[in-house]
Amino acid sequence: MAEALVSKYVQSQLRALNGALINGQFVSVRKLLLELPPSDVAHILESSPSRTRDELWELIDGDFHGDILEELSDDVRNGIITKMLPANVVDALEEMDTDDLAVTLSSLPEPVLQDILDSMDAQDRLRAEQALSYGEETAGFIMNTDTITLRPDVTIDVVLRYIRLKGELPENTDTFYVVNRTDNLVGIVPVTRLLTAETEAKVSDVMDEESEAIPVHMPDDEVASLFERYNWLSAPVVDEKHRLVGRITIDDVVDIIREDAEHSMMSMAGLDDDEDTFAPVLQSTKRRSVWLAVNLVTALMAAMVSDLFEATLSQLAVLAILNTIVPSMGGVAGNQTLTLVIRGMALGHVNANNSRWLISKEISIGFLNGAIWAILIASVIALWKQDYMLGIIIAFAMLVNMIAAAMAGATLPLIMKRLKIDPALAGSVILTTITDVVGIFAFLGTATLFLM
Amino acid sequence: MAEALVSKYVQSQLRALNGALINGQFVSVRKLLLELPPSDVAHILESSPSRTRDELWELIDGDFHGDILEELSDDVRNGIITKMLPANVVDALEEMDTDDLAVTLSSLPEPVLQDILDSMDAQDRLRAEQALSYGEETAGFIMNTDTITLRPDVTIDVVLRYIRLKGELPENTDTFYVVNRTDNLVGIVPVTRLLTAETEAKVSDVMDEESEAIPVHMPDDEVASLFERYNWLSAPVVDEKHRLVGRITIDDVVDIIREDAEHSMMSMAGLDDDEDTFAPVLQSTKRRSVWLAVNLVTALMAAMVSDLFEATLSQLAVLAILNTIVPSMGGVAGNQTLTLVIRGMALGHVNANNSRWLISKEISIGFLNGAIWAILIASVIALWKQDYMLGIIIAFAMLVNMIAAAMAGATLPLIMKRLKIDPALAGSVILTTITDVVGIFAFLGTATLFLM
């Protein structure tokens, strides 16, 4: 739970803002907003109900619109842009880096994007089209094009003088890239190296030749895992011919890491990754209904399985009472396995070499867990309902369902990945269907065989 | 799903390693391991079943033990260290940075840690105790102490000559810190600034005075959210008297961001954050049983609610068949709300100012969803079971339970946070208990009133 120092400051600002808004003191709201850095204003907008958000946006100085928009999450940003005049959006986008521009434009609904492109002059449109030219979620999409390149045959002294002449360096510059006459990347020189190198040395003498370069079409989650694994701060991006086309910096990667990790959690709960906490009621209702519809179908399927045993249930009400225990335990155990395997796959730990080992490990755990909870539930039921046979039946069903849960939890993500379906998205609902059906079938089926 | 270029390379290495291991070609295994960077060896160890992991560790050159240990996740690292001789562990720890040392030592079980500290000489023990002197999960714990400090009154020229003389700079140095005679932080100078500044200027002329410093006792998740919000690459750490004590770099923060985001997902599925995908069966069974035990209790509670209506159930088996639909829908809807609020809290978006708005928004969604699915399920049941009254009863129960689910999902995390309980850990199980009990009670209770 993050609640930083700054967050407390933002909270008091938010309270001041709210007070000023409610009392209609728009002048002080405007003043309060001007004093905050864009990332804090973005945070306040994201923490506000949609109506307050619109009011606040009206009071923000247009000069800061671009800086604030690039800090917002997709959903919130789209909501704001859709309500802006296309000409104002164009103004706000003018100052954005190519990577932020690409992210902003690509997440907009098609008609809104078209309106904005139509309002641009030729130069801006070209820049926008370039930003959008790489596929979404690729290295090209998140890269920046403001690299500083050096030639291998110049001396450090010349480089230092050139940089001093240039004055300001692009934000987060930690590396200079060395390219030959055809723009091919031949090495890198960390900024700190320029400070420690002999001034008479040539760039080629001090550069690292074996630097890793990211292909421009690499998916962004692969980029993120490279950054994470090798603790990079930035990396050059090259095209098919190994020509330098841009650089990716860690601050863009951090967003991807956060989003990737959140994606599984949100998907498994049947939510859109990007769902805005403060979205309007109708929008949220619509988004969440897909998952509820799927769940209704699986709940009806479970009911149909029970329906097969109507004769048994009508004679033994006790079975109806206990009917939910076995499916529920299977669901929890199966979801544990499923979550573990999904995370292992996301971290790149699960692969063809070890998946068989992993499946058999999870089945062993399922068997052990099944045995433990079978004995326990049998004792509880035998004591509660004074019926040993019933205890044995529920124990058997529990064992069967726990093993089924482990098998489903371990194999489903692997199968879904092969079918190119996101396991986080539908894995949990398929798993629950399996554990419900197997659990009910095992319990009521065995009971019908032995008690009727 | 991350499966990087490098990962494919690692996979082929892993296959080669596996083959060599199985055939007992330990010489080639040793050679393969020497050729890989430590982060890749760590990745291979994390992707291996526990027995293979032990065999591989034996074959790794002792000189690389430290570099590899610091790349491993807590669980895997602890498993390896526990099996090593304390003297070998001490050797491996010697080269580690203070932040990695702190993380490694603090996660060890107490007796193992004691054995290792006992095997250290006085100097190493002092270093270890210093690393452990800040509380776990604080800024002091994850900081590095290898800062480069400058005095405000020297010229850039002197600084440049000093650095050139020094030769190598610490890893990931992007900023120099300016301190006065009493070590108080008075400003920062980005490395790039040294390249562009006039050489005759003084440090105090070019430094940024208004830099943010992190208090040494700040919780690490707050540090992470500051880095994320302001796109920092590094930040100075100061003690209570604003004296510079170290620096935190983004690569350490990336791990915290990933772990924080994963924490909610793993906790909500009843797993330990750090659970090793390839842990031995018994260890995993033990860890997961807590959650299963809790679930068994809630499943029994739901059964007891059904038990209250035994008379009704024994007369109307159809109720037994449909008894799971309402609780199941409530569970899904409630978990959507719960997950959204937990994420909103983690991002710092949910606070005292907007929580009431959020709760009423979620209840509105619950009401709307309840109405939609009530009408749908009523139609399905009326058609399937040819019983309109039954349809109306299940619709009523659905509406009641969806509203209860929304209320529970929105308020539980806020209440638990106030009670200082982690909502991700127990929120989901409490929620499901509520939706089960309310759902069964509403359905069977209404049915008893109107059908009996």
Interface residues (C-beta under 8 A of the other chain):
Chain A: M1 A2 E3 A4 L5 V6 S7 V10 Q11 L14 R15 N18 P37 S39 D40 H43 E46 S47 S48 P49 L160 I163 R164 K166 G167 E168 L169 N172 T173 D174 V191 T192 L194 L195 T196 P215 M218 D221 E222 V223 A224 S225 L226 F227 E228 R229 Y230 N231 L233 I250 D251 V253 V254 D255 I257 R258 D260 A261 E262 S264 M265 M266 M268 A269 G270 L271 E275 T277 F278 V281 L282 S284 T285 R288 S289 W291 L292 N295 L296 T298 A299 L300 A302 A303 S306 D307 E310 A311 L313 S314 A317 V318 L319 A320 I321 L322 N323 T324 I325 P327 S328 M329 V332 A333 N335 Q336 L338 T339 L340 V341 R343 G344 M345 A346 L347 G348 H349 V350 N351 A352 N353 N354 W357 L358 K361 S364 I365 L368 N369 I372 W373 L376 I377 V380 K417 D422 D436
Chain B: M1 A2 E3 A4 L5 V6 S7 V10 Q11 L14 R15 N18 P37 S39 D40 H43 E46 S47 S48 P49 L160 I163 R164 K166 G167 E168 L169 N172 T173 D174 V191 T192 L194 L195 T196 P215 M218 D221 E222 V223 A224 S225 L226 F227 E228 R229 Y230 N231 L233 I250 D251 V253 V254 D255 I257 R258 D260 A261 E262 S264 M265 M266 M268 A269 G270 L271 E275 T277 F278 V281 L282 S284 T285 R288 S289 W291 L292 N295 L296 T298 A299 L300 A302 A303 S306 D307 E310 A311 L313 S314 A317 V318 L319 A320 I321 L322 N323 T324 I325 P327 S328 M329 V332 A333 N335 Q336 L338 T339 L340 V341 R343 G344 M345 A346 L347 G348 H349 V350 N351 A352 N353 N354 W357 L358 K361 S364 I365 L368 N369 I372 W373 L376 I377 V380 K417 D422 D436
